[in-house]
Amino acid sequence: MTARSALWEIAVDQYGFFTSKDAADLGIARTTIQQLVYRGGLDRVAHGVYRFREMPVSEYDDYMLAVLWTGAPEACLSHETALALYDVCDINPTRVHLTLPRGRRVRRSGGDGYALHYEDLPPDQVGWLHQIRATKPAPTVAQCIESGVPAYLIRQAVENGRRRGLLLEPEARQLVEQLEGREG
């Protein structure tokens, strides 16, 4: 299998993206990646993140890029971004929100459109949303309550999340109580 084929196998599940760490894990040298970029088969889209040009662009590319940009395998979409992707309310975030573990810091350029949050999330609070790591619905709404998202959007999210089966009744009640506690 060629280096390009091996990287393609990874990129197919990541909207056409792969990281230099993905390549290193496969034993592919940096110079090989540089040659692929030089020949025009790949674009370097961020520090340590590459994309196959022939992969069709999707509406989720920016979100996958954001998670991969962090360089942290534990990174996930969260807060307003995850809430928007669950499509349970009319929220329209201006930045891509990402959560990373508290001890992890990102020291690379290119994150101007990202809001980084640091929280040690238990594994049961993180799942997959459109093939991208993201906080699950209940923790997402809780994060939004804590970060000050307007109450009408939270209420809309809880009601629609409950109706669509994304939130269980006890979770919905707990989130409403948390919102009421915030409102005083």
C-alpha positions in Angstrom: 0.0 0.0 0.0 1.4 3.4 -0.9 1.7 6.3 1.6 -1.0 8.1 -0.3 -3.4 5.1 -0.1 -2.8 4.7 3.6 -3.4 8.4 4.3 -6.5 8.3 2.1 -8.0 5.5 4.3 -7.7 7.8 7.3 -8.9 10.9 5.4 -12.1 9.2 4.2 -13.4 9.1 7.7 -12.2 12.7 8.5 -13.8 14.6 5.6 -10.6 14.4 3.6 -8.3 15.6 6.4 -5.4 13.9 8.1 -2.8 15.1 10.6 1.0 14.8 10.6 0.5 12.6 13.7 -1.7 10.3 11.6 1.0 10.0 9.1 3.7 9.4 11.7 1.6 6.7 13.3 1.6 4.9 9.9 5.4 5.3 9.6 5.1 7.9 6.8 8.0 10.4 6.8 7.4 14.1 6.8 9.3 14.4 3.5 6.8 12.1 1.9 4.0 14.4 2.9 5.9 17.4 1.6 6.3 15.6 -1.7 2.6 15.0 -1.9 1.9 18.6 -1.2 4.5 19.7 -3.8 2.9 17.4 -6.4 -0.5 19.0 -5.8 -2.3 16.1 -4.3 -2.6 17.6 -0.9 -3.2 21.0 0.6 -1.6 22.0 3.9 -4.7 23.6 5.6 -3.3 24.3 9.1 -0.3 23.5 11.2 0.0 19.7 11.0 -3.2 19.2 9.1 -3.6 18.3 5.5 -6.5 17.7 3.1 -6.9 15.7 -0.1 -8.0 18.0 -2.9 -10.2 15.4 -4.6 -12.4 14.9 -1.5 -15.7 16.7 -1.9 -16.2 19.7 0.4 -18.9 19.3 3.0 -20.7 21.5 5.5 -18.8 19.8 8.3 -15.2 20.4 7.0 -14.6 23.5 9.2 -15.6 21.5 12.3 -13.4 18.6 11.5 -10.5 21.0 10.8 -11.1 22.7 14.1 -10.8 19.5 16.1 -7.8 18.3 14.2 -6.1 21.7 14.4 -5.9 21.4 18.2 -3.5 18.4 17.9 -5.3 16.9 20.9 -7.0 13.5 20.4 -9.3 14.4 23.3 -10.5 17.6 21.7 -14.2 17.9 20.9 -16.8 20.3 19.6 -18.8 21.7 22.5 -20.9 24.6 23.8 -22.7 26.7 21.2 -21.1 24.8 18.3 -22.3 21.4 19.4 -25.7 22.9 20.3 -26.0 24.3 16.7 -25.0 20.9 15.2 -27.7 19.1 17.2 -30.1 21.5 15.6 -32.3 21.9 18.6 -32.5 25.6 18.8 -31.9 28.8 16.8 -28.4 29.4 18.0 -25.9 30.7 15.5 -22.4 30.7 17.0 -19.8 33.2 15.6 -16.9 30.9 16.6 -16.2 27.2 16.6 -16.3 26.1 20.3 -13.9 23.3 21.3 -13.2 21.7 24.7 -9.8 20.3 25.6 -8.6 18.7 28.9 -7.5 21.3 31.5 -3.8 20.4 31.2 -3.7 20.6 27.4 -2.7 23.9 25.8 -2.7 24.8 22.1 0.3 26.8 21.0 -0.2 27.2 17.3 -1.5 29.9 15.0 -4.6 29.7 13.0 -7.2 29.5 15.8 -8.7 33.0 15.4 -12.2 31.6 14.7 -12.1 29.2 17.6 -13.2 29.5 21.2 -11.2 27.1 23.4 -12.6 25.8 26.6 -10.7 23.7 29.1 -12.6 21.0 31.1 -11.9 17.4 32.0 -14.9 15.7 30.5 -15.7 12.2 31.6 -15.8 9.7 28.7 -19.5 9.3 29.0 -20.1 13.0 28.2 -18.4 12.8 24.8 -19.6 11.1 21.7 -19.7 11.5 17.9 -21.7 14.0 15.9 -21.4 13.8 12.1 -18.2 11.7 12.6 -16.6 14.4 14.8 -16.0 14.1 18.5 -18.5 16.3 20.3 -20.1 16.6 23.7 -23.3 14.7 24.1 -26.6 16.7 24.2 -27.1 17.0 28.0 -23.5 18.2 28.7 -23.7 20.5 25.7 -26.8 22.2 27.1 -25.2 22.4 30.6 -22.1 24.1 29.1 -24.3 26.6 27.4 -26.2 27.3 30.6 -22.9 27.9 32.4 -21.5 30.1 29.6 -24.5 32.4 29.5 -26.4 31.4 26.4 -29.7 33.2 26.5 -32.4 31.4 28.4 -34.9 31.3 25.5 -32.4 29.3 23.4 -31.7 26.9 26.3 -35.4 26.3 26.8 -35.9 25.8 23.1 -32.9 23.3 23.1 -34.3 21.4 26.1 -37.8 21.1 24.7 -36.7 20.1 21.2 -34.0 17.8 22.6 -36.6 16.0 24.7 -39.1 15.8 21.9 -36.5 14.3 19.5 -35.2 11.8 22.0 -31.8 13.5 22.5 -32.5 14.3 26.1 -34.1 11.9 28.6 -36.9 13.4 30.8 -34.6 13.4 34.0 -31.9 15.1 32.0 -34.3 17.7 30.7 -35.6 18.4 34.3 -32.1 18.7 35.6 -31.1 21.2 32.9 -34.2 23.3 33.5 -33.4 23.4 37.2 -29.8 24.4 36.4 -31.1 27.2 34.1 -33.5 28.4 36.8 -30.7 28.4 39.3 -28.7 30.6 36.9 -31.5 33.0 36.5 -31.8 33.4 40.3 
